[in-house]
Amino acid sequence: LHWVPAARWERPGPVTGLLVFDVLLLTAMLHVTGGPHNPFTFFYLVHVALAAVVLPAKGSAAVAAACVAGYGLLFVGLDVRWRPGDDVCGVGPGMPLSMHLRGMLVAFGLSAACITFFAGRLQAALKRQAEELAKARLMAASNERFAAMATLAAGAAHELGTPLGTIAIAAGELVRNARQCGGSAEVVEDADLIREESVRCRAILDRLQAQTGDAVRRVDVTEVVAGVVRRFPASRVQVPTIEAGLELEAPPEALGQALSSLVKNALDASPADAVVHMEVRRVGDRVEFVVEDRGAGLDPAARSHAGEPFFTTKPAGQGMGLGLFLVRLLAQRLDGGFRLESLEQGGTRAILSLPGGSGRPLGM
């Protein structure tokens, strides 16, 4: 029965028609071999049970109705009315054969309805269980990838810490010597740039190390967003007023890093003088972070692959394709959602949706 799942959930029509046709054949054979008197009328239940297992609810109900109708057709042209004075024929105490046959038709109809109903409920429960199991497996795989990424980040932070410190010290010495020896302004500027970038890299590594012990806790959304905005030029990121007291349960460092990735991607996709819009809104019991850019947008193929590890639309050397991947991992970890939408006026809208907490109203 390898065809059963596909027949049940994807193409039930042909199987339904086949079973109904088989019911018609069975009805024809029973009609010429005794009609309702034939004990093999219970073969209708085989079709009812098979339809309940193989077909969705509507298909199984259609086959059950066909079986009941076929059973009823066996009485056409047969006088099974009971009249006073008819023989009981030994069916039961005071029960004529005609009444017995009609009772069997009613019993069959009720049996078919019960089988269809309860088997349908069972199949629906099994389907939900399979979906939950698939979701749990996906979550476990995502957690494993997240753990691997966290381990890799912690190792990289540990290994790169010493070289960056050495670079910062050497750049400082180079600046001091250039100024003492009357070096050119370009050399001093380059040395200052090296030192500043090394400090920036050190700060990034510190954030990576902090995320390894980043536990889920109740955080203030306004504080998280303010920390994200401070990482970028104030003139390039526009954030409307956030609802006071808006909170959710999330790892603060990972949430800040995810939002920073969305804003950075939006800035990279937008023209140099364009402003990126970031909005935080409450939708039911969830909090949505919306980031819109003014770039060229994503084609359907790129949008379908966005969020996969190491997939990027940026030029070589300008991105590793891990930003959206980490955003998706965070959304899955917190039972949230992440999606990308194309804007009519051009650009892309990234929406990160996270639950607001464990049953408590946000801000309480």
VOZABA-294431 format. One record per residue (C-alpha): residue number from 1; residue in three letters; x, y, z. Coordinates in pm, 1 decimal, m for minus. Example, Ala and Ser with C-alpha at 12.3 -4.5 7.8 and 13.67 -1.06 7.14 Angstrom:
% residues 2
<r n="1" res="ALA" x="1230.0" y="m450.0" z="780.0"/>
<r n="2" res="SER" x="1367.0" y="m106.0" z="714.0"/>
***
This chain:
% residues 364
<r n="1" res="LEU" x="0.0" y="0.0" z="0.0"/>
<r n="2" res="HIS" x="281.4" y="244.2" z="m81.1"/>
<r n="3" res="TRP" x="30.6" y="444.7" z="m281.9"/>
<r n="4" res="VAL" x="m199.9" y="510.4" z="13.5"/>
<r n="5" res="PRO" x="m44.5" y="836.6" z="147.8"/>
<r n="6" res="ALA" x="m31.2" y="996.2" z="m196.4"/>
<r n="7" res="ALA" x="m383.3" y="880.4" z="m277.6"/>
<r n="8" res="ARG" x="m519.2" y="1001.4" z="53.7"/>
<r n="9" res="TRP" x="m373.8" y="1350.4" z="71.6"/>
<r n="10" res="GLU" x="m278.7" y="1445.5" z="m283.2"/>
<r n="11" res="ARG" x="m500.8" y="1275.3" z="m544.9"/>
<r n="12" res="PRO" x="m804.0" y="1109.0" z="m378.8"/>
<r n="13" res="GLY" x="m1032.1" y="1151.5" z="m682.0"/>
<r n="14" res="PRO" x="m928.3" y="843.4" z="m885.7"/>
<r n="15" res="VAL" x="m937.1" y="613.8" z="m581.0"/>
<r n="16" res="THR" x="m1282.8" y="742.3" z="m482.8"/>
<r n="17" res="GLY" x="m1414.6" y="674.9" z="m832.1"/>
<r n="18" res="LEU" x="m1260.6" y="327.5" z="m833.6"/>
<r n="19" res="LEU" x="m1421.1" y="233.5" z="m501.8"/>
<r n="20" res="VAL" x="m1762.5" y="369.5" z="m606.7"/>
<r n="21" res="PHE" x="m1739.7" y="171.2" z="m931.6"/>
<r n="22" res="ASP" x="m1653.8" y="m142.1" z="m732.8"/>
<r n="23" res="VAL" x="m1956.6" y="m79.8" z="m508.4"/>
<r n="24" res="LEU" x="m2175.7" y="m66.3" z="m818.7"/>
<r n="25" res="LEU" x="m2035.8" y="m399.1" z="m940.3"/>
<r n="26" res="LEU" x="m2092.4" y="m557.8" z="m599.2"/>
<r n="27" res="THR" x="m2450.0" y="m427.3" z="m597.5"/>
<r n="28" res="ALA" x="m2515.5" y="m576.6" z="m941.5"/>
<r n="29" res="MET" x="m2377.7" y="m916.2" z="m837.7"/>
<r n="30" res="LEU" x="m2577.3" y="m921.4" z="m513.1"/>
<r n="31" res="HIS" x="m2894.7" y="m817.7" z="m693.4"/>
<r n="32" res="VAL" x="m2886.9" y="m1127.8" z="m916.9"/>
<r n="33" res="THR" x="m2784.5" y="m1361.2" z="m634.9"/>
<r n="34" res="GLY" x="m3053.1" y="m1308.3" z="m377.9"/>
<r n="35" res="GLY" x="m3052.3" y="m936.6" z="m312.2"/>
<r n="36" res="PRO" x="m3074.3" y="m848.6" z="58.7"/>
<r n="37" res="HIS" x="m3110.0" y="m1219.8" z="136.7"/>
<r n="38" res="ASN" x="m2749.1" y="m1276.8" z="26.2"/>
<r n="39" res="PRO" x="m2522.5" y="m1294.9" z="336.9"/>
<r n="40" res="PHE" x="m2235.0" y="m1142.8" z="137.2"/>
<r n="41" res="THR" x="m2398.8" y="m799.1" z="163.6"/>
<r n="42" res="PHE" x="m2157.3" y="m738.8" z="449.8"/>
<r n="43" res="PHE" x="m1883.0" y="m699.3" z="188.8"/>
<r n="44" res="TYR" x="m2005.6" y="m342.2" z="165.0"/>
<r n="45" res="LEU" x="m1830.0" y="m283.5" z="497.2"/>
<r n="46" res="VAL" x="m1498.4" y="m373.9" z="333.4"/>
<r n="47" res="HIS" x="m1538.2" y="m78.5" z="97.5"/>
<r n="48" res="VAL" x="m1642.7" y="150.7" z="381.9"/>
<r n="49" res="ALA" x="m1341.1" y="55.1" z="593.6"/>
<r n="50" res="LEU" x="m1098.7" y="78.0" z="301.8"/>
<r n="51" res="ALA" x="m1230.8" y="422.1" z="205.4"/>
<r n="52" res="ALA" x="m1206.3" y="542.8" z="565.2"/>
<r n="53" res="VAL" x="m839.5" y="442.9" z="576.5"/>
<r n="54" res="VAL" x="m733.9" y="556.0" z="229.7"/>
<r n="55" res="LEU" x="m945.5" y="860.8" z="148.2"/>
<r n="56" res="PRO" x="m999.8" y="1199.3" z="312.0"/>
<r n="57" res="ALA" x="m1325.5" y="1275.4" z="489.9"/>
<r n="58" res="LYS" x="m1528.8" y="1377.0" z="183.1"/>
<r n="59" res="GLY" x="m1413.4" y="1078.1" z="m21.7"/>
<r n="60" res="SER" x="m1483.3" y="826.1" z="253.7"/>
<r n="61" res="ALA" x="m1827.9" y="979.2" z="313.3"/>
<r n="62" res="ALA" x="m1902.6" y="951.2" z="m59.6"/>
<r n="63" res="VAL" x="m1807.5" y="582.2" z="m65.9"/>
<r n="64" res="ALA" x="m2009.1" y="513.1" z="250.8"/>
<r n="65" res="ALA" x="m2312.6" y="684.6" z="96.7"/>
<r n="66" res="ALA" x="m2267.1" y="476.7" z="m220.3"/>
<r n="67" res="CYS" x="m2257.0" y="158.1" z="m13.4"/>
<r n="68" res="VAL" x="m2574.8" y="247.8" z="175.6"/>
<r n="69" res="ALA" x="m2744.5" y="343.0" z="m151.4"/>
<r n="70" res="GLY" x="m2630.6" y="14.5" z="m311.1"/>
<r n="71" res="TYR" x="m2762.1" y="m184.2" z="m18.0"/>
<r n="72" res="GLY" x="m3091.2" y="0.9" z="m47.9"/>
<r n="73" res="LEU" x="m3111.9" y="m74.9" z="m421.8"/>
<r n="74" res="LEU" x="m3115.4" y="m445.1" z="m339.2"/>
<r n="75" res="PHE" x="m3469.6" y="m396.6" z="m205.1"/>
<r n="76" res="VAL" x="m3597.0" y="m252.8" z="m536.2"/>
<r n="77" res="GLY" x="m3855.0" y="m487.8" z="m684.7"/>
<r n="78" res="LEU" x="m3859.7" y="m701.1" z="m372.1"/>
<r n="79" res="ASP" x="m4167.4" y="m694.4" z="m152.1"/>
<r n="80" res="VAL" x="m4039.7" y="m710.1" z="203.2"/>
<r n="81" res="ARG" x="m4341.2" y="m555.1" z="367.4"/>
<r n="82" res="TRP" x="m4472.6" y="m739.6" z="665.7"/>
<r n="83" res="ARG" x="m4840.7" y="m820.9" z="688.2"/>
<r n="84" res="PRO" x="m5031.6" y="m967.6" z="980.1"/>
<r n="85" res="GLY" x="m5037.1" y="m1341.1" z="953.2"/>
<r n="86" res="ASP" x="m4695.3" y="m1370.0" z="778.9"/>
<r n="87" res="ASP" x="m4468.7" y="m1645.3" z="896.2"/>
<r n="88" res="VAL" x="m4195.5" y="m1554.3" z="1138.0"/>
<r n="89" res="CYS" x="m3952.9" y="m1795.5" z="961.5"/>
<r n="90" res="GLY" x="m3756.3" y="m1855.1" z="1279.0"/>
<r n="91" res="VAL" x="m3563.3" y="m1526.7" z="1264.7"/>
<r n="92" res="GLY" x="m3642.5" y="m1435.6" z="1619.0"/>
<r n="93" res="PRO" x="m3924.6" y="m1423.2" z="1869.2"/>
<r n="94" res="GLY" x="m4206.4" y="m1257.5" z="1687.3"/>
<r n="95" res="MET" x="m3981.8" y="m1102.3" z="1412.0"/>
<r n="96" res="PRO" x="m4068.8" y="m1162.3" z="1045.2"/>
<r n="97" res="LEU" x="m3795.7" y="m1201.4" z="787.3"/>
<r n="98" res="SER" x="m3898.4" y="m880.2" z="611.7"/>
<r n="99" res="MET" x="m3849.0" y="m677.7" z="928.0"/>
<r n="100" res="HIS" x="m3517.0" y="m848.8" z="985.3"/>
<r n="101" res="LEU" x="m3393.3" y="m749.1" z="638.7"/>
<r n="102" res="ARG" x="m3497.5" y="m388.9" z="682.3"/>
<r n="103" res="GLY" x="m3334.1" y="m381.4" z="1023.7"/>
<r n="104" res="MET" x="m3009.7" y="m507.2" z="869.7"/>
<r n="105" res="LEU" x="m3021.6" y="m218.6" z="619.9"/>
<r n="106" res="VAL" x="m3058.5" y="30.6" z="903.8"/>
<r n="107" res="ALA" x="m2784.3" y="m141.0" z="1104.7"/>
<r n="108" res="PHE" x="m2553.8" y="m132.9" z="805.2"/>
<r n="109" res="GLY" x="m2615.3" y="239.1" z="752.7"/>
<r n="110" res="LEU" x="m2534.7" y="315.1" z="1117.3"/>
<r n="111" res="SER" x="m2225.1" y="92.3" z="1108.3"/>
<r n="112" res="ALA" x="m2098.5" y="263.1" z="793.1"/>
<r n="113" res="ALA" x="m2152.1" y="606.0" z="950.1"/>
<r n="114" res="CYS" x="m1967.2" y="506.2" z="1268.7"/>
<r n="115" res="ILE" x="m1674.0" y="353.5" z="1079.9"/>
<r n="116" res="THR" x="m1644.0" y="656.8" z="853.0"/>
<r n="117" res="PHE" x="m1662.3" y="902.9" z="1141.4"/>
<r n="118" res="PHE" x="m1424.4" y="736.1" z="1385.2"/>
<r n="119" res="ALA" x="m1176.9" y="623.3" z="1120.1"/>
<r n="120" res="GLY" x="m1172.3" y="976.9" z="983.8"/>
<r n="121" res="ARG" x="m1103.0" y="1114.6" z="1331.2"/>
<r n="122" res="LEU" x="m825.8" y="860.7" z="1377.5"/>
<r n="123" res="GLN" x="m667.3" y="947.7" z="1043.3"/>
<r n="124" res="ALA" x="m685.4" y="1319.0" z="1124.0"/>
<r n="125" res="ALA" x="m513.6" y="1253.5" z="1458.0"/>
<r n="126" res="LEU" x="m243.5" y="1047.2" z="1286.9"/>
<r n="127" res="LYS" x="m188.7" y="1323.1" z="1032.7"/>
<r n="128" res="ARG" x="m153.6" y="1584.6" z="1307.5"/>
<r n="129" res="GLN" x="87.1" y="1356.6" z="1491.2"/>
<r n="130" res="ALA" x="296.3" y="1311.1" z="1175.9"/>
<r n="131" res="GLU" x="305.2" y="1687.1" z="1120.3"/>
<r n="132" res="GLU" x="407.5" y="1750.2" z="1481.4"/>
<r n="133" res="LEU" x="676.8" y="1483.0" z="1455.3"/>
<r n="134" res="ALA" x="810.9" y="1638.6" z="1135.2"/>
<r n="135" res="LYS" x="809.2" y="1978.9" z="1303.5"/>
<r n="136" res="ALA" x="991.8" y="1837.5" z="1606.1"/>
<r n="137" res="ARG" x="1254.3" y="1679.0" z="1381.9"/>
<r n="138" res="LEU" x="1299.5" y="2007.0" z="1196.7"/>
<r n="139" res="MET" x="1334.3" y="2188.9" z="1526.9"/>
<r n="140" res="ALA" x="1591.1" y="1936.2" z="1649.8"/>
<r n="141" res="ALA" x="1791.1" y="1974.0" z="1328.7"/>
<r n="142" res="SER" x="1774.9" y="2352.4" z="1361.0"/>
<r n="143" res="ASN" x="1890.0" y="2335.8" z="1722.4"/>
<r n="144" res="GLU" x="2181.5" y="2115.3" z="1619.8"/>
<r n="145" res="ARG" x="2281.7" y="2362.7" z="1350.7"/>
<r n="146" res="PHE" x="2244.6" y="2648.2" z="1597.6"/>
<r n="147" res="ALA" x="2463.0" y="2466.2" z="1849.1"/>
<r n="148" res="ALA" x="2722.8" y="2400.2" z="1578.8"/>
<r n="149" res="MET" x="2720.6" y="2765.3" z="1476.8"/>
<r n="150" res="ALA" x="2751.6" y="2875.3" z="1840.0"/>
<r n="151" res="THR" x="3046.2" y="2641.3" z="1892.5"/>
<r n="152" res="LEU" x="3209.3" y="2767.2" z="1574.3"/>
<r n="153" res="ALA" x="3155.3" y="3129.2" z="1678.9"/>
<r n="154" res="ALA" x="3298.2" y="3067.7" z="2025.2"/>
<r n="155" res="GLY" x="3602.2" y="2895.0" z="1877.8"/>
<r n="156" res="ALA" x="3657.8" y="3172.8" z="1625.9"/>
<r n="157" res="ALA" x="3625.4" y="3437.3" z="1895.7"/>
<r n="158" res="HIS" x="3880.2" y="3256.4" z="2110.6"/>
<r n="159" res="GLU" x="4128.8" y="3201.9" z="1826.9"/>
<r n="160" res="LEU" x="4100.7" y="3551.2" z="1679.6"/>
<r n="161" res="GLY" x="4114.0" y="3738.1" z="2007.5"/>
<r n="162" res="THR" x="4493.2" y="3725.4" z="2042.7"/>
<r n="163" res="PRO" x="4578.3" y="3827.1" z="1682.3"/>
<r n="164" res="LEU" x="4336.0" y="4117.0" z="1699.4"/>
<r n="165" res="GLY" x="4489.1" y="4234.6" z="2022.3"/>
<r n="166" res="THR" x="4833.4" y="4219.1" z="1863.2"/>
<r n="167" res="ILE" x="4709.7" y="4413.5" z="1560.0"/>
<r n="168" res="ALA" x="4558.9" y="4682.6" z="1783.0"/>
<r n="169" res="ILE" x="4882.6" y="4721.2" z="1978.9"/>
<r n="170" res="ALA" x="5094.9" y="4730.1" z="1662.1"/>
<r n="171" res="ALA" x="4862.4" y="4985.8" z="1503.1"/>
<r n="172" res="GLY" x="4888.1" y="5205.1" z="1812.7"/>
<r n="173" res="GLU" x="5265.3" y="5186.5" z="1806.3"/>
<r n="174" res="LEU" x="5264.4" y="5268.8" z="1438.6"/>
<r n="175" res="VAL" x="5053.2" y="5578.4" z="1498.6"/>
<r n="176" res="ARG" x="5276.9" y="5693.7" z="1784.3"/>
<r n="177" res="ASN" x="5599.3" y="5642.1" z="1585.9"/>
<r n="178" res="ALA" x="5456.2" y="5811.1" z="1277.5"/>
<r n="179" res="ARG" x="5362.7" y="6117.9" z="1477.7"/>
<r n="180" res="GLN" x="5695.8" y="6131.7" z="1660.4"/>
<r n="181" res="CYS" x="5899.0" y="6088.4" z="1343.3"/>
<r n="182" res="GLY" x="5693.0" y="6332.9" z="1141.5"/>
<r n="183" res="GLY" x="5534.2" y="6072.7" z="918.7"/>
<r n="184" res="SER" x="5282.3" y="6168.2" z="655.0"/>
<r n="185" res="ALA" x="4920.9" y="6230.1" z="747.0"/>
<r n="186" res="GLU" x="4811.2" y="5941.2" z="522.6"/>
<r n="187" res="VAL" x="5021.0" y="5693.8" z="722.3"/>
<r n="188" res="VAL" x="4873.0" y="5819.3" z="1048.9"/>
<r n="189" res="GLU" x="4519.0" y="5796.4" z="910.2"/>
<r n="190" res="ASP" x="4576.8" y="5443.3" z="782.5"/>
<r n="191" res="ALA" x="4719.6" y="5334.3" z="1116.2"/>
<r n="192" res="ASP" x="4425.5" y="5489.5" z="1300.2"/>
<r n="193" res="LEU" x="4187.1" y="5307.8" z="1066.2"/>
<r n="194" res="ILE" x="4358.5" y="4975.7" z="1135.3"/>
<r n="195" res="ARG" x="4331.2" y="5031.4" z="1509.8"/>
<r n="196" res="GLU" x="3964.4" y="5132.8" z="1489.9"/>
<r n="197" res="GLU" x="3873.9" y="4831.4" z="1277.8"/>
<r n="198" res="SER" x="4057.1" y="4597.2" z="1512.3"/>
<r n="199" res="VAL" x="3862.0" y="4740.9" z="1805.5"/>
<r n="200" res="ARG" x="3541.4" y="4692.7" z="1607.2"/>
<r n="201" res="CYS" x="3631.7" y="4329.8" z="1537.4"/>
<r n="202" res="ARG" x="3706.9" y="4281.1" z="1904.8"/>
<r n="203" res="ALA" x="3360.5" y="4412.7" z="1994.4"/>
<r n="204" res="ILE" x="3199.5" y="4174.4" z="1744.5"/>
<r n="205" res="LEU" x="3386.2" y="3879.9" z="1894.5"/>
<r n="206" res="ASP" x="3279.1" y="3987.5" z="2242.2"/>
<r n="207" res="ARG" x="2916.7" y="3980.1" z="2128.8"/>
<r n="208" res="LEU" x="2966.8" y="3632.5" z="1980.7"/>
<r n="209" res="GLN" x="3108.8" y="3509.6" z="2309.3"/>
<r n="210" res="ALA" x="2819.3" y="3665.4" z="2497.7"/>
<r n="211" res="GLN" x="2569.2" y="3479.5" z="2279.1"/>
<r n="212" res="THR" x="2705.7" y="3139.7" z="2381.8"/>
<r n="213" res="GLY" x="2549.3" y="3190.8" z="2726.0"/>
<r n="214" res="ASP" x="2253.7" y="3392.7" z="2600.4"/>
<r n="215" res="ALA" x="1949.3" y="3254.8" z="2783.8"/>
<r n="216" res="VAL" x="1586.4" y="3328.3" z="2710.4"/>
<r n="217" res="ARG" x="1451.7" y="3592.8" z="2946.4"/>
<r n="218" res="ARG" x="1201.5" y="3876.1" z="2947.8"/>
<r n="219" res="VAL" x="1346.6" y="4173.1" z="2763.4"/>
<r n="220" res="ASP" x="1229.8" y="4525.0" z="2691.0"/>
<r n="221" res="VAL" x="1180.1" y="4564.9" z="2316.1"/>
<r n="222" res="THR" x="1259.6" y="4936.3" z="2325.1"/>
<r n="223" res="GLU" x="1600.8" y="4872.8" z="2482.0"/>
<r n="224" res="VAL" x="1687.5" y="4600.3" z="2232.0"/>
<r n="225" res="VAL" x="1589.3" y="4815.4" z="1932.8"/>
<r n="226" res="ALA" x="1777.8" y="5115.9" z="2073.4"/>
<r n="227" res="GLY" x="2091.5" y="4902.4" z="2105.3"/>
<r n="228" res="VAL" x="2053.9" y="4788.5" z="1745.0"/>
<r n="229" res="VAL" x="2002.7" y="5141.1" z="1609.5"/>
<r n="230" res="ARG" x="2316.3" y="5265.3" z="1789.7"/>
<r n="231" res="ARG" x="2526.1" y="5031.9" z="1572.8"/>
<r n="232" res="PHE" x="2433.9" y="5223.4" z="1255.6"/>
<r n="233" res="PRO" x="2434.9" y="5587.6" z="1142.8"/>
<r n="234" res="ALA" x="2133.2" y="5761.1" z="1294.8"/>
<r n="235" res="SER" x="2046.7" y="5928.9" z="965.0"/>
<r n="236" res="ARG" x="2011.5" y="5594.6" z="784.1"/>
<r n="237" res="VAL" x="1770.6" y="5411.1" z="1016.8"/>
<r n="238" res="GLN" x="1422.0" y="5541.4" z="1095.5"/>
<r n="239" res="VAL" x="1221.4" y="5382.3" z="1379.0"/>
<r n="240" res="PRO" x="870.3" y="5505.3" z="1469.5"/>
<r n="241" res="THR" x="775.9" y="5532.9" z="1834.4"/>
<r n="242" res="ILE" x="753.1" y="5193.6" z="2001.4"/>
<r n="243" res="GLU" x="465.5" y="5109.5" z="2232.3"/>
<r n="244" res="ALA" x="565.6" y="5172.6" z="2593.0"/>
<r n="245" res="GLY" x="630.1" y="4863.2" z="2803.3"/>
<r n="246" res="LEU" x="639.3" y="4627.4" z="2506.5"/>
<r n="247" res="GLU" x="819.5" y="4309.2" z="2615.0"/>
<r n="248" res="LEU" x="879.4" y="3953.1" z="2503.3"/>
<r n="249" res="GLU" x="1075.8" y="3648.6" z="2610.1"/>
<r n="250" res="ALA" x="1389.7" y="3601.9" z="2402.0"/>
<r n="251" res="PRO" x="1769.1" y="3579.5" z="2428.6"/>
<r n="252" res="PRO" x="1862.5" y="3951.2" z="2417.1"/>
<r n="253" res="GLU" x="2199.9" y="3914.2" z="2243.3"/>
<r n="254" res="ALA" x="2066.4" y="3680.1" z="1975.7"/>
<r n="255" res="LEU" x="1763.5" y="3903.9" z="1917.3"/>
<r n="256" res="GLY" x="1983.5" y="4210.5" z="1886.5"/>
<r n="257" res="GLN" x="2213.9" y="4030.3" z="1644.7"/>
<r n="258" res="ALA" x="1919.3" y="3912.8" z="1433.1"/>
<r n="259" res="LEU" x="1774.0" y="4262.7" z="1409.1"/>
<r n="260" res="SER" x="2118.6" y="4402.9" z="1328.9"/>
<r n="261" res="SER" x="2150.4" y="4154.2" z="1044.1"/>
<r n="262" res="LEU" x="1814.8" y="4263.6" z="901.4"/>
<r n="263" res="VAL" x="1905.7" y="4633.0" z="923.6"/>
<r n="264" res="LYS" x="2252.1" y="4575.6" z="776.0"/>
<r n="265" res="ASN" x="2108.5" y="4378.0" z="483.7"/>
<r n="266" res="ALA" x="1856.5" y="4656.5" z="424.6"/>
<r n="267" res="LEU" x="2130.4" y="4920.3" z="426.7"/>
<r n="268" res="ASP" x="2346.6" y="4716.9" z="189.7"/>
<r n="269" res="ALA" x="2053.6" y="4672.6" z="m51.0"/>
<r n="270" res="SER" x="1945.6" y="5038.6" z="m42.5"/>
<r n="271" res="PRO" x="2110.9" y="5334.0" z="m218.5"/>
<r n="272" res="ALA" x="2373.5" y="5522.7" z="m20.1"/>
<r n="273" res="ASP" x="2137.8" y="5809.4" z="65.5"/>
<r n="274" res="ALA" x="1825.5" y="5599.3" z="129.5"/>
<r n="275" res="VAL" x="1669.6" y="5556.5" z="472.2"/>
<r n="276" res="VAL" x="1583.1" y="5212.1" z="608.7"/>
<r n="277" res="HIS" x="1252.1" y="5190.2" z="794.5"/>
<r n="278" res="MET" x="1223.2" y="4965.5" z="1099.7"/>
<r n="279" res="GLU" x="889.1" y="4920.1" z="1274.9"/>
<r n="280" res="VAL" x="788.9" y="4726.1" z="1585.5"/>
<r n="281" res="ARG" x="423.1" y="4638.0" z="1619.6"/>
<r n="282" res="ARG" x="201.2" y="4417.0" z="1829.4"/>
<r n="283" res="VAL" x="m11.2" y="4165.7" z="1634.1"/>
<r n="284" res="GLY" x="m233.6" y="3968.4" z="1868.7"/>
<r n="285" res="ASP" x="m10.9" y="3786.8" z="2115.8"/>
<r n="286" res="ARG" x="297.7" y="3836.3" z="1898.9"/>
<r n="287" res="VAL" x="551.0" y="4109.8" z="1835.9"/>
<r n="288" res="GLU" x="657.4" y="4178.6" z="1477.5"/>
<r n="289" res="PHE" x="981.1" y="4346.9" z="1375.6"/>
<r n="290" res="VAL" x="948.1" y="4488.7" z="1024.2"/>
<r n="291" res="VAL" x="1249.2" y="4617.5" z="826.9"/>
<r n="292" res="GLU" x="1202.0" y="4770.1" z="481.1"/>
<r n="293" res="ASP" x="1473.5" y="4861.0" z="233.1"/>
<r n="294" res="ARG" x="1467.3" y="5061.6" z="m88.7"/>
<r n="295" res="GLY" x="1672.5" y="4824.3" z="m299.8"/>
<r n="296" res="ALA" x="1597.8" y="4637.1" z="m618.8"/>
<r n="297" res="GLY" x="1415.1" y="4358.6" z="m432.9"/>
<r n="298" res="LEU" x="1454.3" y="3983.6" z="m457.6"/>
<r n="299" res="ASP" x="1338.7" y="3766.5" z="m744.5"/>
<r n="300" res="PRO" x="1121.8" y="3462.2" z="m653.0"/>
<r n="301" res="ALA" x="1415.7" y="3220.8" z="m676.6"/>
<r n="302" res="ALA" x="1635.6" y="3428.8" z="m445.1"/>
<r n="303" res="ARG" x="1348.7" y="3483.0" z="m201.1"/>
<r n="304" res="SER" x="1283.7" y="3108.0" z="m179.5"/>
<r n="305" res="HIS" x="1651.0" y="3038.6" z="m94.7"/>
<r n="306" res="ALA" x="1702.1" y="3337.8" z="135.2"/>
<r n="307" res="GLY" x="1784.0" y="3216.3" z="483.0"/>
<r n="308" res="GLU" x="1969.7" y="2906.9" z="371.5"/>
<r n="309" res="PRO" x="2321.9" y="2886.1" z="514.4"/>
<r n="310" res="PHE" x="2588.3" y="3047.4" z="294.8"/>
<r n="311" res="PHE" x="2334.4" y="3168.5" z="35.4"/>
<r n="312" res="THR" x="2380.2" y="3537.1" z="m45.1"/>
<r n="313" res="THR" x="2300.2" y="3777.0" z="m326.6"/>
<r n="314" res="LYS" x="2582.4" y="4012.7" z="m229.4"/>
<r n="315" res="PRO" x="2903.0" y="4038.5" z="m433.9"/>
<r n="316" res="ALA" x="3184.5" y="3801.9" z="m343.9"/>
<r n="317" res="GLY" x="3364.1" y="3904.9" z="m28.6"/>
<r n="318" res="GLN" x="3078.1" y="4119.6" z="106.0"/>
<r n="319" res="GLY" x="2869.5" y="3856.1" z="273.7"/>
<r n="320" res="MET" x="2872.4" y="3493.5" z="390.8"/>
<r n="321" res="GLY" x="2498.4" y="3426.0" z="376.8"/>
<r n="322" res="LEU" x="2464.9" y="3358.7" z="751.0"/>
<r n="323" res="GLY" x="2267.6" y="3665.1" z="863.3"/>
<r n="324" res="LEU" x="1921.8" y="3553.7" z="751.4"/>
<r n="325" res="PHE" x="2009.9" y="3196.5" z="842.2"/>
<r n="326" res="LEU" x="2062.4" y="3301.5" z="1204.8"/>
<r n="327" res="VAL" x="1739.9" y="3504.3" z="1193.3"/>
<r n="328" res="ARG" x="1546.0" y="3195.7" z="1082.4"/>
<r n="329" res="LEU" x="1712.3" y="2985.1" z="1350.6"/>
<r n="330" res="LEU" x="1609.5" y="3236.3" z="1616.8"/>
<r n="331" res="ALA" x="1251.2" y="3238.4" z="1487.0"/>
<r n="332" res="GLN" x="1234.5" y="2857.5" z="1494.4"/>
<r n="333" res="ARG" x="1394.9" y="2843.0" z="1836.7"/>
<r n="334" res="LEU" x="1130.0" y="3076.1" z="1983.8"/>
<r n="335" res="ASP" x="835.8" y="2926.3" z="1790.0"/>
<r n="336" res="GLY" x="810.7" y="3239.8" z="1579.7"/>
<r n="337" res="GLY" x="818.8" y="3309.5" z="1209.0"/>
<r n="338" res="PHE" x="1023.3" y="3490.8" z="949.4"/>
<r n="339" res="ARG" x="927.6" y="3587.0" z="596.7"/>
<r n="340" res="LEU" x="1031.9" y="3816.1" z="314.1"/>
<r n="341" res="GLU" x="789.6" y="4019.5" z="104.6"/>
<r n="342" res="SER" x="845.2" y="4222.1" z="m211.6"/>
<r n="343" res="LEU" x="725.5" y="4584.1" z="m208.1"/>
<r n="344" res="GLU" x="530.3" y="4725.6" z="m500.0"/>
<r n="345" res="GLN" x="746.0" y="5038.6" z="m512.8"/>
<r n="346" res="GLY" x="1063.1" y="4827.6" z="m508.3"/>
<r n="347" res="GLY" x="1255.6" y="4684.8" z="m220.6"/>
<r n="348" res="THR" x="1201.2" y="4408.0" z="30.2"/>
<r n="349" res="ARG" x="1017.0" y="4384.6" z="359.5"/>
<r n="350" res="ALA" x="1160.5" y="4145.3" z="620.4"/>
<r n="351" res="ILE" x="923.6" y="4045.4" z="901.8"/>
<r n="352" res="LEU" x="1040.3" y="3866.1" z="1216.3"/>
<r n="353" res="SER" x="745.2" y="3754.5" z="1430.2"/>
<r n="354" res="LEU" x="800.3" y="3633.7" z="1787.2"/>
<r n="355" res="PRO" x="557.5" y="3525.4" z="2060.0"/>
<r n="356" res="GLY" x="500.3" y="3784.4" z="2329.4"/>
<r n="357" res="GLY" x="548.1" y="3561.3" z="2629.6"/>
<r n="358" res="SER" x="412.0" y="3266.3" z="2825.4"/>
<r n="359" res="GLY" x="47.2" y="3356.3" z="2854.0"/>
<r n="360" res="ARG" x="97.9" y="3702.9" z="3006.6"/>
<r n="361" res="PRO" x="m1.4" y="4022.8" z="2829.8"/>
<r n="362" res="LEU" x="290.6" y="4212.9" z="2690.6"/>
<r n="363" res="GLY" x="411.9" y="4488.3" z="2910.5"/>
<r n="364" res="MET" x="263.4" y="4335.7" z="3228.6"/>
***
